[in-house]
């Protein structure tokens, strides 16, 4: 009998989703099954708890690998909690997704870790006395929504007038909190070179490697989706210790953790709970990320 491991995702053709399913299919007597997040229906009653897909119970699954996009966070949280109640092993918990998907909530969680540097950030819910608040920041100033991803929903204001225009526009378009954040510099001279940050890929207790992302010419965002150049980066023992502290505090098992090097040391930027790894795979061609994730889940299943 062929047993199944589910990959919870929005699109079967996404690079990570297709790679995971292909890797699962290499296992003996186990197949990968694509589960479209929007069509997974939680079911609950006094006597039963289940998840339905195509009107079929998912209780049969050996395990689950979630690939939950930003727009599916609410539904994804409910589904993950349901899998936990059904005692089906997963590579992502509902709590870890809840914390990591909101950047400010993530900062709150990590504040208690010694030596974790966090950029000055203010969460605002309206424009009350915004001009006075902006006086406490230097410019340029980063403005972003709390669940921004791949550089989308993140803007750079060069001066106060520009910042007010951006903030007012965001509040008109979306009734959600906005983060004002200091703009970090890699060098003591702000105009020296293109901005860079470090993406570190983690699977369980294993740090797979680091990747330096260099912003393209004229661009301040370092996201691969925004055209950043990606290069191999050798992590120091201090980097690795910091990464372990971050992943353990959040309870994240598979993650892309972003750090920003400055003259004062490494700053923590964010945790991506469902990271893509196309660029990472190009930089580290000998590392099979999908295989690492599948093997990690299989170890949990066998416990």
N, C-alpha and C positions, 0 to 999 in steps of 0.2 A: 504494500500500500504506500502510495506517494504522500508524504506529509508536506505541509506548506508553511512558508514564512512570508508574512505580508510586508509589503513596502507601501506605507501610507503616504500618498503624494497627490498633487494636483494634476500632474501630467506624466504619462508613462514615458514620453520622449525626452524628458529632462535628463541631462547628462548623468547626474548622480543616481537618479531612479533607474535608468536603463542599465548602468554599470552594476548596481546592487542586485538587480534581478538576474542579470547574466552570471554574477558570481554565486548567487544562491543556487542557481541551476546546475552548477558544477558539483554540488554536494551529492552524495550518494542517497538515493531514495527521498530527496527533498527538492521541492520546486519553489520558485519565487512567484508570488501572485501580486499583481498591482491592485491597490485599493484606492480608488479616487476618493479623497477626503470628503468631498461634498456629497458623496452618495453612501457614506457609512452612517447608519442610523442607530443611535443608542436606544436600548430597550430596557425598561426596569419595571419591576412589580414586587409584590411582597415575597414571592417565591423564586423569582428569576431575575438575573441580570445578563444581558447579552448585547452584542453588536451585530447588526444586520448589514449585509452587502449583497445586492441583487437578490434580496429576500432570503438569503442564506445565512445561517449562524456562523460567526467567526470564532466560536469557542474551540473549533478544531485546530486553530493556528498554533504552531510551536512557539512562535515569537513574532515580534513586529519591529520594523525599522521605520520610524517616522521621518518624513520629509515635509514638514508643515511650513507653507509659505506665510508671509506676513498677513495677507488678507484672510487667511484661514485660521488665525490664532485662536479665536473663541471656540470654533468648532473643534479644532485640534486639541485644546485643553480638555474639553468634555470627553472626547474619544480616548485620550491618554488616561484620564481618570477611570474610565470604564475598563480599559485593558488592565489597569492595576487591580481593580475590584475583581476582575475575572482571573487574576493571577497569571496573565500571559506576559512573559519576559519581553522587555523593550529596551532599546538603546537610549531612550529619552523619557524622563518622568514628567508628569504634569507640573510639578513644583519647579523643576529646572527650566522648563519652557516659560512658565509664568514669570520667573525672575529675569531670565536672560532676554526675553523679547522686549522688555521695557528698559531702556538705557538708564533712566534715573533710578528705577527700582534696583537695578544691578549695582549702581554706585552705592546705594543705601546698604545693600547686603555686604559689599566688600569693604566698607569703611572701617570695620572693626579689625581688619587684617593689618598687622604692623608693617610699615614700610611700603604699603601700596599707595602709589601716587595717583591722585584723581584730579583731573582739570577742574578749575573753579566752574561750577555749574549752578544756574538758578532755574527752577521750574516755575513757570508763570501760567496763570489761568485767565488773565485778562490784561488790559493795557493800563491799569491804574498806576499813575505816577511812573510810567515807563521811562520818561525822560530822566528822572532822578536815578532810577535803577541803572540805566545805561551809563551814567556818569561813574559808576563803580567799576566799569570794565575799560580795558584798553582796546583799541581797534587795530586791525579788523576783528570782528566778532562772529563766532559761529552760531547759527540759529538752526535748530533741527526739531523735528517731531520725535517723540520718544521711541517709536518703533521704525525709524527710518532704516533702509537697507540698500546696499549696493550704491550708496551715494545719493539715492533718491530721497527727497524730503530733507536734504541738508543744504543750507545756503550760507554764504559768507557776506557779511555786511561790512563795508569799508568805513562807514561813519554813522553817527547817530541818526541822521535824517533817513539814510538808506535802511537802517535797522528798523526804525519805526514803520516805514512803508512795508517792509517784508513781514513784520510781526502782525500788523493790521490785516494784511492780505491773507496770511495763514489763518487767523482767527475767523475771517469771513468765510474761508473755504472749508475749514474743519473746526468743529467745536471740541477740541481736545487740547491738553496742555502742550506748551512749547518750552523747549530747553534753550537757554542762553548760555553759551559756553566760551571760555577763554580760548583764543587761538594759540595753539602751541607751536613752538619753533624748534626745528632740529638743531639749528646753529644759533650761536649768540647773535649773529647778524641775520636779521629776518629775511633779507633778500638773497641770501647765499644758497644757490642751488634749488632743486625741486624738492618739495616735501616728500618724506618717506615714512612708512610705518612698517611694522613687523607682524605678519600673520603666522600664528603657531597652530599646528593641527594636533589635536589630542584625541586618542581613542583609549578609553579606560585610564589606566595608570601610565600608559605609554605615550610619550611625546614623539610623534612621527617625524617632526622636523620644523624648521622655520623658513619663512619666505619673506624677503624684503620687497616691498611694493613702492616703486618710484613713480610719482605723479608725472603725467605727460606734460609737455611744454605748455605753459599758460594755464595749467589746471592745478588746483590746490588739493583736490580730493585724490586719495591714493587707491581707490577701488579699481580692481581689474575691469569691472564693467564700465568704468569711466576712462579706460585706455591706459591704465598704469602699466609700467614695465615691471615684470616680476623676476627676481633673482634669488639664488640660494643665499641663506643667511645662517651662519653658525651661532647657535645659541650658547650663551655662557652658563655656568652653573647657577649664577644668580638669576638669570632669565628662567631657567628650568624650575628653580625653587619657587619663583613667583607664580609661574604657570600652574604648578601643582597646588599652591595655596588657593588660587582663584578657582580652579576647577572643583576642588574639594569643597570650598565654601558654598559655591552655587549648587553643587551636586550634579554637575553636568558630566556626561560620560563621553559623548562624541561632540567635539566643538572646534570652532575656529576662534582663537583668542587673539585680539589685536592689541599691540603695544606700540607706544610712540617714544622713540629715543630722543632725549633732550640733554643739554649740558648738565642738568640737575639729576639725570637718571631716567629710567624707564617709567613712563606713565601708562596706566591702564586706560584703554579706550572703550572696548566693548567685547561681548561674547556673542558669537553666532551659534545658536543651538542646532541649526540645520545647514551647515556650511557647504558651499560648493567646493569642488577641488580640481576643477579643470586646469587652472593655472598652477596649482600646487603639483599636480601630476606632471606637468610639463617641466617644472623646475626640478622635481625629484622623480624621474622616470622609473627608477628601480623600486619605488614604493607603490604597492598596489593598495590604494586607500580602501576601495570597496571590499577587497579580501580581508583587510584588517578589521573592518567594521563587522563583516559577516562572521569572522572567526571569534570576535569578541562576544557577539550575541550567542553564538553556539556554545561558548564556554558558560554563559549565564544559564542557558537552557539545560545544560548537563548537570548543573549544580543540584 
